[in-house]
Amino acid sequence: MGKGLFAALGILLIVGLVAFWFLGAVISFNNTAVRMENGIKAQYDQNKNNYTNYFNKLKEAAQIPTMYVDDMKKLWDGVMAGRYGKEGSKAMFQWIQERNPKVDSSLYRKIQDIIEAGRNSFEADQKMLIDKKREYENLLGVFPNSFLAGFLGFPKINLADYAIVTSEETEETFKTKKSKPIKLRE
Protein backbone atom coordinates (compact mmCIF):
# COMPACT_ATOMS: atom_id res chain seq x y z
CA MET A 1 0.00 0.00 0.00
CA GLY A 2 1.29 3.37 -0.97
CA LYS A 3 1.25 6.70 0.72
CA GLY A 4 -1.51 7.90 -1.62
CA LEU A 5 -3.83 5.07 -0.54
CA PHE A 6 -3.21 5.83 3.16
CA ALA A 7 -3.87 9.52 2.53
CA ALA A 8 -7.10 8.71 0.64
CA LEU A 9 -8.26 6.35 3.41
CA GLY A 10 -7.37 8.99 6.03
CA ILE A 11 -9.32 11.67 4.18
CA LEU A 12 -12.24 9.27 3.72
CA LEU A 13 -12.15 8.43 7.43
CA ILE A 14 -12.11 12.12 8.40
CA VAL A 15 -14.98 12.91 6.00
CA GLY A 16 -16.90 9.92 7.40
CA LEU A 17 -16.32 11.06 10.99
CA VAL A 18 -17.40 14.62 10.18
CA ALA A 19 -20.51 13.29 8.40
CA PHE A 20 -21.24 10.98 11.33
CA TRP A 21 -20.77 13.88 13.80
CA PHE A 22 -23.00 16.17 11.70
CA LEU A 23 -25.71 13.49 11.47
CA GLY A 24 -25.48 12.97 15.24
CA ALA A 25 -25.77 16.73 15.82
CA VAL A 26 -28.84 16.95 13.56
CA ILE A 27 -30.50 13.99 15.28
CA SER A 28 -29.68 15.38 18.73
CA PHE A 29 -31.04 18.83 17.84
CA ASN A 30 -34.21 17.34 16.34
CA ASN A 31 -34.84 15.19 19.41
CA THR A 32 -34.23 18.11 21.79
CA ALA A 33 -36.55 20.40 19.81
CA VAL A 34 -39.29 17.75 19.71
CA ARG A 35 -39.00 17.18 23.48
CA MET A 36 -39.15 20.91 24.14
CA GLU A 37 -42.22 21.42 21.92
CA ASN A 38 -43.93 18.51 23.64
CA GLY A 39 -43.02 20.05 27.01
CA ILE A 40 -44.59 23.37 25.99
CA LYS A 41 -47.78 21.63 24.85
CA ALA A 42 -47.93 19.53 28.02
CA GLN A 43 -47.38 22.58 30.25
CA TYR A 44 -50.13 24.44 28.41
CA ASP A 45 -52.48 21.51 29.04
CA GLN A 46 -51.43 21.52 32.71
CA ASN A 47 -52.24 25.24 32.89
CA LYS A 48 -55.73 24.53 31.53
CA ASN A 49 -56.12 21.63 33.96
CA ASN A 50 -55.05 23.80 36.90
CA TYR A 51 -57.31 26.69 35.86
CA THR A 52 -60.33 24.40 35.46
CA ASN A 53 -59.67 22.66 38.76
CA TYR A 54 -59.28 25.99 40.54
CA PHE A 55 -62.56 27.40 39.24
CA ASN A 56 -64.45 24.17 39.89
CA LYS A 57 -63.26 24.16 43.52
CA LEU A 58 -64.20 27.82 43.86
CA LYS A 59 -67.66 27.36 42.34
CA GLU A 60 -68.34 24.37 44.58
CA ALA A 61 -67.09 26.09 47.73
CA ALA A 62 -69.06 29.27 46.93
CA GLN A 63 -72.29 27.26 47.10
CA ILE A 64 -71.72 26.31 50.73
CA PRO A 65 -72.51 29.68 52.38
CA THR A 66 -75.81 29.88 50.45
CA MET A 67 -76.69 26.34 51.49
CA TYR A 68 -75.71 27.16 55.06
CA VAL A 69 -77.88 30.29 55.16
CA ASP A 70 -80.83 28.40 53.61
CA ASP A 71 -80.47 25.60 56.15
CA MET A 72 -80.15 28.10 59.01
CA LYS A 73 -83.29 29.90 57.79
CA LYS A 74 -85.25 26.64 57.81
CA LEU A 75 -83.90 25.79 61.24
CA TRP A 76 -84.59 29.28 62.58
CA ASP A 77 -88.12 29.32 61.15
CA GLY A 78 -88.75 25.95 62.80
CA VAL A 79 -87.34 27.13 66.14
CA MET A 80 -89.40 30.33 66.13
CA ALA A 81 -92.61 28.53 65.12
CA GLY A 82 -91.99 25.91 67.81
CA ARG A 83 -91.20 28.51 70.45
CA TYR A 84 -93.97 31.03 69.73
CA GLY A 85 -96.45 29.19 67.50
CA LYS A 86 -97.52 30.01 63.96
CA GLU A 87 -98.99 33.35 64.96
CA GLY A 88 -95.98 34.37 67.07
CA SER A 89 -96.08 35.25 70.76
CA LYS A 90 -99.09 37.16 72.02
CA ALA A 91 -97.66 37.73 75.50
CA MET A 92 -97.31 41.25 76.80
CA PHE A 93 -93.98 40.46 78.48
CA GLN A 94 -91.60 37.65 77.75
CA TRP A 95 -88.72 36.72 79.96
CA ILE A 96 -86.76 34.71 77.44
CA GLN A 97 -83.10 34.97 76.74
CA GLU A 98 -82.68 34.12 73.08
CA ARG A 99 -79.58 32.74 71.44
CA ASN A 100 -79.74 33.44 67.76
CA PRO A 101 -77.75 31.32 65.33
CA LYS A 102 -74.81 33.01 63.67
CA VAL A 103 -73.47 32.64 60.16
CA ASP A 104 -70.08 30.97 60.37
CA SER A 105 -67.48 33.29 58.81
CA SER A 106 -65.01 30.43 58.42
CA LEU A 107 -66.94 29.43 55.30
CA TYR A 108 -65.89 32.70 53.68
CA ARG A 109 -62.30 32.27 54.84
CA LYS A 110 -62.24 28.85 53.19
CA ILE A 111 -63.34 30.43 49.90
CA GLN A 112 -60.63 33.08 50.28
CA ASP A 113 -58.06 30.32 50.91
CA ILE A 114 -59.20 28.47 47.78
CA ILE A 115 -58.88 31.67 45.74
CA GLU A 116 -55.40 32.43 47.03
CA ALA A 117 -54.11 28.87 46.70
CA GLY A 118 -55.62 28.51 43.24
CA ARG A 119 -54.11 31.77 42.04
CA ASN A 120 -50.69 30.88 43.46
CA SER A 121 -50.73 27.44 41.86
CA PHE A 122 -51.85 28.85 38.52
CA GLU A 123 -49.13 31.52 38.67
CA ALA A 124 -46.51 28.80 39.21
CA ASP A 125 -47.79 26.91 36.16
CA GLN A 126 -47.78 30.12 34.10
CA LYS A 127 -44.15 30.77 35.11
CA MET A 128 -43.23 27.25 34.05
CA LEU A 129 -44.82 27.75 30.63
CA ILE A 130 -42.98 31.06 30.19
CA ASP A 131 -39.70 29.37 31.10
CA LYS A 132 -40.26 26.42 28.73
CA LYS A 133 -40.99 28.81 25.86
CA ARG A 134 -37.91 30.90 26.70
CA GLU A 135 -35.66 27.82 26.70
CA TYR A 136 -37.10 26.64 23.40
CA GLU A 137 -36.75 30.05 21.75
CA ASN A 138 -33.15 30.17 22.99
CA LEU A 139 -32.49 26.72 21.50
CA LEU A 140 -33.89 27.79 18.15
CA GLY A 141 -32.19 31.18 18.15
CA VAL A 142 -28.52 30.32 18.76
CA PHE A 143 -26.13 29.33 15.99
CA PRO A 144 -25.81 26.63 14.61
CA ASN A 145 -29.21 25.58 15.99
CA SER A 146 -30.91 28.40 14.09
CA PHE A 147 -29.58 26.87 10.86
CA LEU A 148 -30.67 23.37 11.86
CA ALA A 149 -34.09 24.67 12.98
CA GLY A 150 -34.72 26.17 9.56
CA PHE A 151 -33.39 23.06 7.82
CA LEU A 152 -35.62 20.73 9.89
CA GLY A 153 -38.68 23.02 9.88
CA PHE A 154 -38.74 24.09 13.52
CA PRO A 155 -40.70 25.44 15.23
CA LYS A 156 -43.39 22.99 14.23
CA ILE A 157 -45.85 24.53 16.68
CA ASN A 158 -47.12 28.10 16.69
CA LEU A 159 -45.70 29.47 19.93
CA ALA A 160 -48.36 32.21 19.97
CA ASP A 161 -50.95 29.45 20.53
CA TYR A 162 -49.27 28.77 23.89
CA ALA A 163 -49.44 32.27 25.36
CA ILE A 164 -50.14 32.68 29.05
CA VAL A 165 -53.56 33.70 30.33
CA THR A 166 -53.79 37.35 31.37
CA SER A 167 -56.57 39.77 32.21
CA GLU A 168 -58.08 42.67 30.27
CA GLU A 169 -56.70 45.02 32.92
CA THR A 170 -53.16 43.70 32.41
CA GLU A 171 -53.38 43.94 28.64
CA GLU A 172 -54.69 47.53 28.85
CA THR A 173 -52.00 48.54 31.35
CA PHE A 174 -49.17 47.17 29.20
CA LYS A 175 -50.70 48.68 26.07
CA THR A 176 -51.05 52.17 27.54
CA LYS A 177 -48.00 51.88 29.83
CA LYS A 178 -50.15 53.39 32.58
CA SER A 179 -51.34 51.68 35.74
CA LYS A 180 -54.52 52.70 37.52
CA PRO A 181 -55.13 52.36 41.27
CA ILE A 182 -57.11 49.33 42.33
CA LYS A 183 -60.67 50.13 43.43
CA LEU A 184 -61.73 47.78 46.18
CA ARG A 185 -65.27 49.18 46.24
CA GLU A 186 -67.28 50.85 43.51
Salt bridges, closest charged atoms under 4 A:
ASP45 OD1 - LYS48 NZ 3.88
ASP77 OD2 - LYS73 NZ 3.32
GLU98 OE2 - ARG83 NH1 3.72
GLU123 OE2 - LYS127 NZ 3.73
ASP131 OD1 - ARG134 NH2 2.39
